[in-house]
């Protein structure tokens, strides 16, 4: 190690010392010295009221002080000090004070007035009498000074911060944005973002403009003022915004939409102004507002609050800052939401959020890339197949995949393994989809047999139908709220035909059909199946126009405003037709499932018996009993 490095290590930054408390001690000590230090040496003696009157009449008293609590203090003239106190320690350096108490301050005042009148006739000086408040100096200080001191200390405390209340009252209108400076070493770039190829291509133009704005401005082009990232939760919208800032090498201001809204009137608008002011000072810069629907909801929806709602005033200020009379040159606004349908139309117009970038759930290839990112810190054995993991997790977001990898590592550690294997990932997926195993759940043999026949019905029907989702695993182990479950591997396709929907619908009804065919009874275990089947059949009739009587008719509301309306977009007669057509589709697929199970009675019963015995079966077991699947 070089000498320079040693010197640098020895020169560690020392914490600043706060000398404020020293000044507080000095001020308190000075105040105590001022109030308690006696100005003159005094000797006190208490006498009766009659003796005091005698001293006054003999001109032995220099001055008198009377308080409103009837106490009297009288200072003896120095030449009479020995007579009163009986000591020779007299002179100007020592004051002799006698104290007594009168019955009435008014009567004593009349008595003094009489004495002074007599002394005036005799040509003598009057007796000096002063009246004072009985309260001591500390009481006066507490009443007159302490309130101001407390107010001053209160504002000092509020200025330094209010702890759990969220910061300084003087900074309540300041934006609480988290700033990621361009000089940070741990920046996020597009290399750190797996998948989202389409979304990354759309934001490349913003990055290119921030890196080389002259390329576009020379041709008369203008940078888009804002881009809205829209997509389901967990798809990486915030990560993509950070990557844009990292690639563009500009300051990045991150703030949540809920941070603008406070209970104080006008705070939200003030924070919007402050946020844009900070960004303009460091321009070019990026402002990222996460969950913008918290402040950007359509105005006028809430009838109770009217136009003076704090959230609406905050939105108005945001609209003004983005594209108003002011300028926000060099500042680009990125925002993220999964509720774009509730945003105000003025926020989405050109000139504010010029473009909407859809960040969808990852497809098979993108899931594989995301798995490769999250599997880097995990110790894997040779049994882990990334391709199979990607196929096993359709509909999973990036956050879900990260959760799968973490859960698999925890399961392996719980089982005292040195590496994470394929089974650990399978258990992690099962736990995330179905919930935690309820091993303590007690079931009778009859219930267990009923669940086995139900799940075997799903497995048999889905295996025999060519357009149904391929089966992965069937279990009768209780998980979460479900007593049994069947896992499938859905085929990822952009378009779904009527045949696909009917086969999936028949597969959903396979469990209830098995109960009717083999057990001659029905149970409550088919609740979730019936709910999904009813919704899917209703969508086929009311949305997709796949019924015989309502062909090519769709009552789907893509704007999302129908949920606020009390009226349906069709008549009562049409509603009856939709109900009847939905019932026809469900009845047809139910009959189809019964016929399939009746035809393959022996194979279904074999699957059910195997489930009762092993509780979990895989697609290899189903293939061995039912034969290869026709797809």
JONOR-V746266 format. One record per residue. N is the residue number from 1. RES is the residue in one letter. PHI is phi as a letter, one per 30 degrees, with the letter a starting at -180 (NA if undefined). Layout:
BEGIN
n=N res=RES phi=PHI
n=N res=RES phi=PHI
END
This chain:
BEGIN
n=1 res=X phi=NA
n=2 res=X phi=d
n=3 res=X phi=d
n=4 res=X phi=d
n=5 res=X phi=d
n=6 res=X phi=d
n=7 res=X phi=d
n=8 res=X phi=d
n=9 res=X phi=d
n=10 res=X phi=d
n=11 res=X phi=c
n=12 res=X phi=d
n=13 res=X phi=d
n=14 res=X phi=d
n=15 res=X phi=d
n=16 res=X phi=d
n=17 res=X phi=c
n=18 res=X phi=c
n=19 res=X phi=c
n=20 res=X phi=d
n=21 res=X phi=d
n=22 res=X phi=d
n=23 res=X phi=d
n=24 res=X phi=d
n=25 res=X phi=d
n=26 res=X phi=d
n=27 res=X phi=d
n=28 res=X phi=d
n=29 res=X phi=d
n=30 res=X phi=d
n=31 res=X phi=d
n=32 res=X phi=d
n=33 res=X phi=d
n=34 res=X phi=d
n=35 res=X phi=d
n=36 res=X phi=c
n=37 res=X phi=d
n=38 res=X phi=d
n=39 res=X phi=d
n=40 res=X phi=b
n=41 res=X phi=d
n=42 res=X phi=b
n=43 res=X phi=b
n=44 res=X phi=c
n=45 res=X phi=a
n=46 res=X phi=c
n=47 res=X phi=b
n=48 res=X phi=d
n=49 res=X phi=d
n=50 res=X phi=d
n=51 res=X phi=d
n=52 res=X phi=d
n=53 res=X phi=d
n=54 res=X phi=d
n=55 res=X phi=d
n=56 res=X phi=d
n=57 res=X phi=d
n=58 res=X phi=c
n=59 res=X phi=h
n=60 res=X phi=c
n=61 res=X phi=c
n=62 res=X phi=d
n=63 res=X phi=a
n=64 res=X phi=b
n=65 res=X phi=b
n=66 res=X phi=c
n=67 res=X phi=c
n=68 res=X phi=d
n=69 res=X phi=c
n=70 res=X phi=i
n=71 res=X phi=c
n=72 res=X phi=b
n=73 res=X phi=b
n=74 res=X phi=b
n=75 res=X phi=c
n=76 res=X phi=d
n=77 res=X phi=d
n=78 res=X phi=e
n=79 res=X phi=d
n=80 res=X phi=c
n=81 res=X phi=d
n=82 res=X phi=d
n=83 res=X phi=d
n=84 res=X phi=d
n=85 res=X phi=c
n=86 res=X phi=i
n=87 res=X phi=b
n=88 res=X phi=c
n=89 res=X phi=d
n=90 res=X phi=c
n=91 res=X phi=k
n=92 res=X phi=d
n=93 res=X phi=d
n=94 res=X phi=b
n=95 res=X phi=c
n=96 res=X phi=c
n=97 res=X phi=b
n=98 res=X phi=c
n=99 res=X phi=b
n=100 res=X phi=a
n=101 res=X phi=b
n=102 res=X phi=c
n=103 res=X phi=d
n=104 res=X phi=a
n=105 res=X phi=d
n=106 res=X phi=d
n=107 res=X phi=d
n=108 res=X phi=d
n=109 res=X phi=d
n=110 res=X phi=d
n=111 res=X phi=d
n=112 res=X phi=d
n=113 res=X phi=d
n=114 res=X phi=d
n=115 res=X phi=d
n=116 res=X phi=d
n=117 res=X phi=d
n=118 res=X phi=d
n=119 res=X phi=d
n=120 res=X phi=d
n=121 res=X phi=d
n=122 res=X phi=d
n=123 res=X phi=i
n=124 res=X phi=c
n=125 res=X phi=d
n=126 res=X phi=d
n=127 res=X phi=d
n=128 res=X phi=d
n=129 res=X phi=b
n=130 res=X phi=b
n=131 res=X phi=c
n=132 res=X phi=b
n=133 res=X phi=d
n=134 res=X phi=d
n=135 res=X phi=d
n=136 res=X phi=d
n=137 res=X phi=d
n=138 res=X phi=d
n=139 res=X phi=d
n=140 res=X phi=d
n=141 res=X phi=d
n=142 res=X phi=d
n=143 res=X phi=d
n=144 res=X phi=c
n=145 res=X phi=c
n=146 res=X phi=e
n=147 res=X phi=e
n=148 res=X phi=d
n=149 res=X phi=d
n=150 res=X phi=d
n=151 res=X phi=d
n=152 res=X phi=d
n=153 res=X phi=d
n=154 res=X phi=d
n=155 res=X phi=d
n=156 res=X phi=d
n=157 res=X phi=d
n=158 res=X phi=d
n=159 res=X phi=d
n=160 res=X phi=d
n=161 res=X phi=k
n=162 res=X phi=c
n=163 res=X phi=i
n=164 res=X phi=d
n=165 res=X phi=d
n=166 res=X phi=j
n=167 res=X phi=j
n=168 res=X phi=d
n=169 res=X phi=d
n=170 res=X phi=d
n=171 res=X phi=c
n=172 res=X phi=d
n=173 res=X phi=c
n=174 res=X phi=d
n=175 res=X phi=d
n=176 res=X phi=c
n=177 res=X phi=d
n=178 res=X phi=d
n=179 res=X phi=c
n=180 res=X phi=c
n=181 res=X phi=d
n=182 res=X phi=d
n=183 res=X phi=d
n=184 res=X phi=d
n=185 res=X phi=d
n=186 res=X phi=c
n=187 res=X phi=d
n=188 res=X phi=c
n=189 res=X phi=b
n=190 res=X phi=d
n=191 res=X phi=d
n=192 res=X phi=d
n=193 res=X phi=c
n=194 res=X phi=d
n=195 res=X phi=i
n=196 res=X phi=h
n=197 res=X phi=d
n=198 res=X phi=d
n=199 res=X phi=d
n=200 res=X phi=d
n=201 res=X phi=d
n=202 res=X phi=d
n=203 res=X phi=d
n=204 res=X phi=d
n=205 res=X phi=d
n=206 res=X phi=d
n=207 res=X phi=d
n=208 res=X phi=d
n=209 res=X phi=d
n=210 res=X phi=d
n=211 res=X phi=d
n=212 res=X phi=b
n=213 res=X phi=d
n=214 res=X phi=d
n=215 res=X phi=e
n=216 res=X phi=c
n=217 res=X phi=d
n=218 res=X phi=d
n=219 res=X phi=c
n=220 res=X phi=i
n=221 res=X phi=d
n=222 res=X phi=b
n=223 res=X phi=d
n=224 res=X phi=e
n=225 res=X phi=d
n=226 res=X phi=a
n=227 res=X phi=b
n=228 res=X phi=c
n=229 res=X phi=c
n=230 res=X phi=c
n=231 res=X phi=l
n=232 res=X phi=d
n=233 res=X phi=d
n=234 res=X phi=i
n=235 res=X phi=d
n=236 res=X phi=j
n=237 res=X phi=d
n=238 res=X phi=d
n=239 res=X phi=d
n=240 res=X phi=d
n=241 res=X phi=d
n=242 res=X phi=d
n=243 res=X phi=d
n=244 res=X phi=d
n=245 res=X phi=d
n=246 res=X phi=d
n=247 res=X phi=d
n=248 res=X phi=d
n=249 res=X phi=h
n=250 res=X phi=b
n=251 res=X phi=d
n=252 res=X phi=b
n=253 res=X phi=c
n=254 res=X phi=c
n=255 res=X phi=a
n=256 res=X phi=d
n=257 res=X phi=d
n=258 res=X phi=d
n=259 res=X phi=d
n=260 res=X phi=d
n=261 res=X phi=c
n=262 res=X phi=b
n=263 res=X phi=d
n=264 res=X phi=d
n=265 res=X phi=d
n=266 res=X phi=i
n=267 res=X phi=d
n=268 res=X phi=e
n=269 res=X phi=d
n=270 res=X phi=d
n=271 res=X phi=d
n=272 res=X phi=d
n=273 res=X phi=d
n=274 res=X phi=d
n=275 res=X phi=d
n=276 res=X phi=d
n=277 res=X phi=d
n=278 res=X phi=d
n=279 res=X phi=d
n=280 res=X phi=d
n=281 res=X phi=d
n=282 res=X phi=c
n=283 res=X phi=d
n=284 res=X phi=d
n=285 res=X phi=a
n=286 res=X phi=b
n=287 res=X phi=c
n=288 res=X phi=c
n=289 res=X phi=c
n=290 res=X phi=d
n=291 res=X phi=h
n=292 res=X phi=d
n=293 res=X phi=d
n=294 res=X phi=d
n=295 res=X phi=b
n=296 res=X phi=c
n=297 res=X phi=d
n=298 res=X phi=e
n=299 res=X phi=d
n=300 res=X phi=i
n=301 res=X phi=d
n=302 res=X phi=c
n=303 res=X phi=d
n=304 res=X phi=d
n=305 res=X phi=c
n=306 res=X phi=i
n=307 res=X phi=d
n=308 res=X phi=c
n=309 res=X phi=d
n=310 res=X phi=d
n=311 res=X phi=d
n=312 res=X phi=d
n=313 res=X phi=d
n=314 res=X phi=d
n=315 res=X phi=d
n=316 res=X phi=d
n=317 res=X phi=d
n=318 res=X phi=d
n=319 res=X phi=d
n=320 res=X phi=d
n=321 res=X phi=d
n=322 res=X phi=d
n=323 res=X phi=a
n=324 res=X phi=b
n=325 res=X phi=d
n=326 res=X phi=d
n=327 res=X phi=c
n=328 res=X phi=b
n=329 res=X phi=d
n=330 res=X phi=i
n=331 res=X phi=c
n=332 res=X phi=c
n=333 res=X phi=c
n=334 res=X phi=c
n=335 res=X phi=b
n=336 res=X phi=b
n=337 res=X phi=a
n=338 res=X phi=c
n=339 res=X phi=b
n=340 res=X phi=d
n=341 res=X phi=d
n=342 res=X phi=c
n=343 res=X phi=d
n=344 res=X phi=d
n=345 res=X phi=d
n=346 res=X phi=d
n=347 res=X phi=d
n=348 res=X phi=c
n=349 res=X phi=d
n=350 res=X phi=d
n=351 res=X phi=j
n=352 res=X phi=c
n=353 res=X phi=c
n=354 res=X phi=d
n=355 res=X phi=b
n=356 res=X phi=c
n=357 res=X phi=c
n=358 res=X phi=d
n=359 res=X phi=c
n=360 res=X phi=d
n=361 res=X phi=d
n=362 res=X phi=d
n=363 res=X phi=d
n=364 res=X phi=e
n=365 res=X phi=d
n=366 res=X phi=d
n=367 res=X phi=d
n=368 res=X phi=d
n=369 res=X phi=d
n=370 res=X phi=d
n=371 res=X phi=d
n=372 res=X phi=d
n=373 res=X phi=d
n=374 res=X phi=d
n=375 res=X phi=d
n=376 res=X phi=e
n=377 res=X phi=d
n=378 res=X phi=c
n=379 res=X phi=d
n=380 res=X phi=c
n=381 res=X phi=c
n=382 res=X phi=d
n=383 res=X phi=d
n=384 res=X phi=d
n=385 res=X phi=c
n=386 res=X phi=d
n=387 res=X phi=d
n=388 res=X phi=d
n=389 res=X phi=d
n=390 res=X phi=d
n=391 res=X phi=d
n=392 res=X phi=d
n=393 res=X phi=b
n=394 res=X phi=d
n=395 res=X phi=i
n=396 res=X phi=d
n=397 res=X phi=d
n=398 res=X phi=d
n=399 res=X phi=d
n=400 res=X phi=d
n=401 res=X phi=d
n=402 res=X phi=d
n=403 res=X phi=d
n=404 res=X phi=d
n=405 res=X phi=d
n=406 res=X phi=d
n=407 res=X phi=d
n=408 res=X phi=d
n=409 res=X phi=d
n=410 res=X phi=d
n=411 res=X phi=d
n=412 res=X phi=d
n=413 res=X phi=d
n=414 res=X phi=d
n=415 res=X phi=c
n=416 res=X phi=i
n=417 res=X phi=c
n=418 res=X phi=d
n=419 res=X phi=b
n=420 res=X phi=c
n=421 res=X phi=c
n=422 res=X phi=d
n=423 res=X phi=d
n=424 res=X phi=d
n=425 res=X phi=d
n=426 res=X phi=d
n=427 res=X phi=d
n=428 res=X phi=d
n=429 res=X phi=d
n=430 res=X phi=d
n=431 res=X phi=d
n=432 res=X phi=d
n=433 res=X phi=d
n=434 res=X phi=c
n=435 res=X phi=j
n=436 res=X phi=d
n=437 res=X phi=d
n=438 res=X phi=c
n=439 res=X phi=d
n=440 res=X phi=d
n=441 res=X phi=d
n=442 res=X phi=c
n=443 res=X phi=b
n=444 res=X phi=d
n=445 res=X phi=d
n=446 res=X phi=d
n=447 res=X phi=d
n=448 res=X phi=d
n=449 res=X phi=d
n=450 res=X phi=d
n=451 res=X phi=d
n=452 res=X phi=d
n=453 res=X phi=d
n=454 res=X phi=d
n=455 res=X phi=d
n=456 res=X phi=d
n=457 res=X phi=d
n=458 res=X phi=e
n=459 res=X phi=d
n=460 res=X phi=d
n=461 res=X phi=d
n=462 res=X phi=d
n=463 res=X phi=d
n=464 res=X phi=d
n=465 res=X phi=d
n=466 res=X phi=d
n=467 res=X phi=c
n=468 res=X phi=d
n=469 res=X phi=d
n=470 res=X phi=d
n=471 res=X phi=d
n=472 res=X phi=c
n=473 res=X phi=a
n=474 res=X phi=b
n=475 res=X phi=b
n=476 res=X phi=c
n=477 res=X phi=d
n=478 res=X phi=d
n=479 res=X phi=b
n=480 res=X phi=h
n=481 res=X phi=c
n=482 res=X phi=c
n=483 res=X phi=d
n=484 res=X phi=a
n=485 res=X phi=a
n=486 res=X phi=b
n=487 res=X phi=c
n=488 res=X phi=b
n=489 res=X phi=c
n=490 res=X phi=d
n=491 res=X phi=d
n=492 res=X phi=d
n=493 res=X phi=b
n=494 res=X phi=d
n=495 res=X phi=c
n=496 res=X phi=b
n=497 res=X phi=d
n=498 res=X phi=d
n=499 res=X phi=d
n=500 res=X phi=d
n=501 res=X phi=d
n=502 res=X phi=d
n=503 res=X phi=d
n=504 res=X phi=d
n=505 res=X phi=d
n=506 res=X phi=d
n=507 res=X phi=d
n=508 res=X phi=d
n=509 res=X phi=d
n=510 res=X phi=d
n=511 res=X phi=d
n=512 res=X phi=d
n=513 res=X phi=d
n=514 res=X phi=d
n=515 res=X phi=d
n=516 res=X phi=d
n=517 res=X phi=d
n=518 res=X phi=c
n=519 res=X phi=c
n=520 res=X phi=h
n=521 res=X phi=a
n=522 res=X phi=b
n=523 res=X phi=b
n=524 res=X phi=d
n=525 res=X phi=d
n=526 res=X phi=c
n=527 res=X phi=e
n=528 res=X phi=d
n=529 res=X phi=d
n=530 res=X phi=d
n=531 res=X phi=d
n=532 res=X phi=d
n=533 res=X phi=d
n=534 res=X phi=d
n=535 res=X phi=d
n=536 res=X phi=d
n=537 res=X phi=d
n=538 res=X phi=d
n=539 res=X phi=d
n=540 res=X phi=d
n=541 res=X phi=d
n=542 res=X phi=d
n=543 res=X phi=c
n=544 res=X phi=c
n=545 res=X phi=i
n=546 res=X phi=c
n=547 res=X phi=c
n=548 res=X phi=d
n=549 res=X phi=c
n=550 res=X phi=b
n=551 res=X phi=d
n=552 res=X phi=h
n=553 res=X phi=c
n=554 res=X phi=b
n=555 res=X phi=c
n=556 res=X phi=d
n=557 res=X phi=c
n=558 res=X phi=d
n=559 res=X phi=d
n=560 res=X phi=i
n=561 res=X phi=d
n=562 res=X phi=d
n=563 res=X phi=d
n=564 res=X phi=d
n=565 res=X phi=c
n=566 res=X phi=d
n=567 res=X phi=c
n=568 res=X phi=d
n=569 res=X phi=d
n=570 res=X phi=b
n=571 res=X phi=d
n=572 res=X phi=d
n=573 res=X phi=d
n=574 res=X phi=d
n=575 res=X phi=d
n=576 res=X phi=d
n=577 res=X phi=d
n=578 res=X phi=d
n=579 res=X phi=d
n=580 res=X phi=d
n=581 res=X phi=d
n=582 res=X phi=d
n=583 res=X phi=d
n=584 res=X phi=d
n=585 res=X phi=d
n=586 res=X phi=d
n=587 res=X phi=d
n=588 res=X phi=d
n=589 res=X phi=d
n=590 res=X phi=d
n=591 res=X phi=d
n=592 res=X phi=d
n=593 res=X phi=d
n=594 res=X phi=d
n=595 res=X phi=d
n=596 res=X phi=d
n=597 res=X phi=d
n=598 res=X phi=d
n=599 res=X phi=d
n=600 res=X phi=c
n=601 res=X phi=d
n=602 res=X phi=d
n=603 res=X phi=d
n=604 res=X phi=d
n=605 res=X phi=d
n=606 res=X phi=d
n=607 res=X phi=d
n=608 res=X phi=d
n=609 res=X phi=d
n=610 res=X phi=d
n=611 res=X phi=d
n=612 res=X phi=d
n=613 res=X phi=d
n=614 res=X phi=c
n=615 res=X phi=i
n=616 res=X phi=b
n=617 res=X phi=b
n=618 res=X phi=c
n=619 res=X phi=d
n=620 res=X phi=d
n=621 res=X phi=d
n=622 res=X phi=d
n=623 res=X phi=d
n=624 res=X phi=d
n=625 res=X phi=d
n=626 res=X phi=c
n=627 res=X phi=i
n=628 res=X phi=d
n=629 res=X phi=d
n=630 res=X phi=d
n=631 res=X phi=b
END
